[in-house]
Amino acid sequence: MTKQLNALFATTERTLGTAENFLSAARARLIASVASDGVVEPQRFMAEQFASHAFAWMASYVEALRQIRNWAVRLDEGGMFGEIEALILEIAYGEYLAQLAGGIPMAQGEFARPQDLGLADSEIAPLRSGEAGALSAGLGAARLKLGTRLAESGEDALGHIGVGDPTLEMIRDQVRRFAEREVAPYAQEWHGRDQLIPLPVIEDLAEIGVFGMTIPEEYGGLGLGKTAMSLVSEELSRAYLGVGSLGTRSEIAGELIRLNGTAAQKVRWLPEIASGKVLPTGKGCLEIRQMALTGAAPVY
C-alpha cells in the first residue's frame, strides 16, 4: 500500500505540473487577446468575456488540484492518509484533468473549453495522454472502488477532513449535531411539500452564527473565514441542501459588501446579514453587487 501511495503522490505531482503548463498557455492566449501591450484594453476584454470567464474556471480547477494534493500530503505526514483518501485524490485528479481538457461545465448550457481561448490541440494533448489520461480513464473503476469502501466503512467515513484546527472542528461538530437534530428528520417533508424553511430553524441558525461566519467581528460576525463557512455549508447540506445554501448566500452578499461597499453600507447591512435579520437571495446578491459597485441602495 505504501508503494502505491508513493506512486500516486508522484503521479499527482507530475500531472499538476501538466495542468499548470496548460493554464500558462491559456493565460498567454488570453493576454494576447485582451492585453497585447501589457495593459487590458476594455473593449477587447468586453469582446472576450466568455474566454475570460472560461480562464477563471480553469484557474480555479488547477488551484483545486493543488490544494487537494496539499490536503493529501498533510494527512500523509500525520499518518492519516489511507485507501479512501487515496481514492478521493485519484478521482479528483482524474475528473478535473478530464474537464480541463474537454470542457468545464460552468452552467447547464455553458462550458469552458480550451478552444474558447484559442488553444491548439498540441497544447491540450498532454492532459489527454500519459499519466493525466490514465487518471481520467480510470475514473469509473476508482469511483466503484470508493463506493464499495464507503459502503463497508459506514456513512461517516468519507475520508479524514484534515482541518487540524480545534475551533473549526468544534464548529463542524456543533453544526452537524444541530443538522441531525433539527433538519434531517424534517427535510423530506419540507421538500415533498415544497415548503419554506421554518422560521424557528432560521432563528436557530442565526443563533449559532451560521450567517456571520465570514463577516468581521466589528460588524457582528465571527470573522472565521471561508474554511469555516465551507464546513458549515457541508454539514447543513448533508441534512438538506436547501438549508445548506442559506449560509452560503449570506456569505456571498456579505463579502460583496465587505470588499466593495462604502463605510455606510457596511454599517447598514453587514450586522443585519450576520444576525440573520436579512437573508439574501440569488436575486438579492445580484442587487447587493450592484449596490456595492455603484453606491445605490437596492430596491425592495
N, C-alpha and C positions, 0 to 999 in steps of 0.2 A: 504493500500500500504506500509506503514511504517513497519508493522509487516512482510509482505512478504520480504521486502528488508533486514530486520534484519535477517530473516531466511536464505536468500541467502548468506549474509556475513558469517554467522556461518557455513553454509554448505561448502562454498568455503575454509574457513579456515581449516576445518577438512579434506577435500579432498586434499588440498595442502599438508597437513601432510602425507596423504596416498601416494601421489606421491613422496614426499621426502623420505619416507621409502623404496619405490620401488627403487628409484635411489641409495640409500645407499646399498641396496642388490646387485644392478647391479655393483656398484663400487667395492664392496668386491669381487665379482666373477671375475671382470676384473683384479684386483690387484693380486688375487691368480693365474691368468693365466700368467701374464707378469712380476710380481714383487713379487714373493713369499717370497723373503728375504728382501723386502722393497726397493729394487733398480731395476729399469726397466732393463730387460735383452733384448738387441737389437734383438737377433734372435727370441726370443719368441714374442716380440712385433710385429716384421715383420709378423710372422705367424698368429697373432691375429689382423691384421689391420682392418678387417671387424668389429670385435667386438668392437675395439677401436673407429672406426668411428660411429658405432651404439650408443655407450655410449655417445659420444659427442652430437649427436642429442637428445638423451633422456635428457641429462643435460640442453640443450637449451630449450626443451619443459617445463621442470619443472621450469626453471627460467622465462619463458614466463608466466606461470601460476602465479608465484609470483608477477611479475611486473604488470600484468593486474589487479590483485586484489589490488595492491598498487594504481593503477590508480583509481579504483572504490572507494577506501577509501578516496583518496584526493578529488574526486568530491563530495562524500557524506559530507565530512567536510565543503566543500564550498557551500553546498546547491544546487549542480548541478547534482546530481545523480537521474535520473528518470527512467521511464519504459524502454525506448530504451536502456539506458546504462546498465540496469539490464539484459536485454535480450542478449546484446553483451557479458556481463560477463558470463552468464549462458551457452551460445553457445560455447564460447571459452573453458570453463572448460569441457563441455560435449565432444567436439571434441578432445581436446588434451588428456584427460584421456582415451578416446577410442583408440586413436592411440598409446599411451604409452603401452596399454595392448595388442593391436592387431597387431601393426606394423606401423612405421613411414615411409612414402614414401620419401626416400632420392633421388630417381630418378624414372623414369618410371618402371624400372625392378629391383629396389634395395630398399629393405625395412629393417628398423632397428627393429627387433623383439626381444622380451625378451629372446627367446630361443637361440638367437645368443650369448648371454652372459652366457648361461647355467642356466638361472633362472628356478626354479621349478614352477609347477602350483600353489602351495600354496603361492608363493611369488608374483604371478601375480593376483591371485584371488581377493584381496582387490580392485583392480582397476575395476573389472567387477561386483562387488556386492555392496550392501549397497548404500550409497549416491553417490559414484562415478558411479556406474552402473546406478542409477536412472537419473543422469545428462546426461549420454550418451544415455540412452533410450529415453529421452525427446527431443533429438535434432530436430527431424522432426517438432514437434509441436512448439518448440521455434523459429525455422527458419521461419516457416509460419507466426507466430505472428509478428516477427520482420519485415518481408517483408510487411505485412499489415500496420504496424505502419509507416514504412518509406514511403510507397506509400501515406498514409494520410498526412504525415508531409511535404513532398517535398524532392527534390533530395539532398539538402544540410543538411539533418537532421540526419546524421549518428553519432549521439551522440556527447556529448561535448568531445573535444580532451584533455582538461585539461593540456595544456602545462604550462600555468602560467608564461611565460617569455615574456615580451613585445617585445624583439628583435626577438625571434622566431616567434611570432605571426605576426610581421611586415614582416618578410621574407616569411612566408606562404602566407600572403595576396598578397604580390608583385608577387610571383611566380604564384599564382592562377590566378591573373588578366592577367599576361603575357600568361599563357597557354590558357585561354579562348579567348584571342585576337589573338594570333599568331599560335596556334597549333590546337585547337579543330575544327575550321572551315575548316581546310585542311586535317585533319588526315585521313578521309575516302578515299579521293582521293589518298593520298600518299600510303595508304595500298592497295587500289584496283589496283593501277598501279605498285605496288612493287617498289616504288621509294625510293631513299635515302633521309634522312632528308636534306632539303635545307641548303646550307652553311650560308645564312643570319640568319637562325634560330639558328644555332650553334654559330655564332658570337654573337648573342643577349644573348644566354645562358651564354657564356663566360663573357660577359659584366656585367651581374647581379651576377656573382660569382658562378654559379652552379658547375663548375668543380673544384673549390678550397675550397669547404665548410669545409672540414676537414683537409686540408693542412695548416701547420703553417704559420702565417703571414710573418715570415722571409723568406719564400720561395714563397711569392706572393699569398698565400691563405688567407682564412678568419678565419681559426682555430676555427670553431664553434662547432665541434663535430658531433657525429652520430645522435643525435636527429634532428639537423638542416638538415642533409643530408636525413634523413628519411622523414621529412616533405616536402622537395623539391621533392624527388622522388615520393611521393604520389600525390602531386599536378600536377606534369608533367604527371604522368601515368594516372591520371584522364582524361586528354585530349587525350593522346596517349601513350601507353606502350612503343613504340619504342623510344620516346623522353625521357621518364622517366628513361629508362635504361642507357642512355648516361652518366649521372652524377654518377650513381652507379658504372659503370666500372672505371671511373676516381678515385672514392673514394677507390675502391679495390686496384688498381695499386698504388695509392699514399700512402696508408697505408703500403703496402708491402715494398716499398722503404723507407718510413719514419722509419719503425721499424727494417728493416734488411739491408738496403743499406749502402754503405760506404759514407763518407762525400762528396766525389767527385760525386757519383751517385745522391745524394740528390740535390746537386747544379745543376747538369746537367739536371735532369728530373723533379723534383717537380715544378719548376716555369713554365715549358712548359706544364705540365699537368694542373696546376691551371689556366693558361691563355687560355686553350683550343687549343693551337697550336699542342699538341699531344693528340690524342683521343685513349686510349687503347681499344682493342677489347678483346673478350674472349681468343683468342689465344695469344694476346699481354700480357694479365695479367699473363698467364702461363709463357711466356718468361721473363716477369719482375720478377716473383717469382724466376725463375732460376737465373736470373741476380743478384737478391738481395742475394741469398743463396751462389752463387759461386764467385761473383765479376766479372763475364764475362759480356760483352756487348751483348744485343740481336742483332740478325741479321735481317735487314730489306731490 
